[in-house]
């Protein structure tokens, strides 16, 4: 059974930083096709924030480029999202998602709240 567990969310002031972690069990991250972070704010659609592919290439939403960095540590079977220069509009529940053999797996989410 594949499980993705996020951690690292919390309350931070605007301009601050947080690092989210997505711990994977039941599958090896090195065999993963891609890992992504999504976020969903109240009353808004879910938004793709960042993706890292198996080869290491990355994509980011325009709204977070230059501020967020996605990474993966295959040895720790964990993916990360480093978030710097946080803004109130970054407030949302952040979910990680991974694809193995064409199947998507989601974590339960972690709340990030940025105060102005």
Long-range contacts (C-beta under 8 A, 24 or more apart in sequence): 1-26, 2-26, 2-27, 2-98, 2-100, 2-105, 3-105, 3-107, 4-96, 4-97, 4-98, 4-105, 4-106, 4-107, 5-107, 5-108, 6-94, 6-95, 6-96, 6-107, 6-108, 6-109, 6-110, 7-110, 8-110, 9-94, 9-110, 9-111, 9-112, 9-113, 10-111, 10-112, 10-113, 11-113, 11-114, 11-115, 12-86, 12-112, 12-113, 12-114, 12-115, 13-114, 13-115, 14-86, 14-87, 14-88, 14-114, 14-115, 14-116, 15-85, 15-86, 16-86, 16-114, 17-82, 17-83, 17-84, 17-85, 17-86, 18-83, 18-86, 18-112, 19-80, 19-81, 19-82, 19-83, 20-80, 20-81, 20-83, 20-94, 20-96, 20-110, 20-112, 21-78, 21-79, 21-80, 22-78, 22-79, 22-80, 22-81, 22-96, 22-98, 22-107, 23-76, 23-77, 23-78, 24-77, 24-78, 24-79, 24-98, 25-77, 27-98, 27-100, 27-105, 28-74, 28-77, 29-72, 29-73, 29-74, 29-77, 29-78, 29-79, 29-98, 30-54, 30-74, 31-100, 32-72, 32-98, 32-99, 32-100, 33-98, 33-99, 33-100, 33-101, 33-102, 34-98, 34-99, 35-70, 35-72, 35-79, 35-96, 35-97, 35-98, 35-99, 36-96, 36-97, 36-98, 37-70, 37-79, 37-81, 37-94, 37-95, 37-96, 37-97, 38-94, 38-95, 38-96, 38-97, 39-90, 39-92, 39-93, 39-94, 39-95, 39-112, 40-92, 40-93, 40-95, 41-89, 41-91, 41-92, 41-93, 44-92, 46-95, 47-92, 49-81, 49-94, 50-81, 52-79, 63-89, 64-90, 83-112, 86-112, 86-114, 87-114, 88-114, 88-115, 88-116, 89-114, 90-114
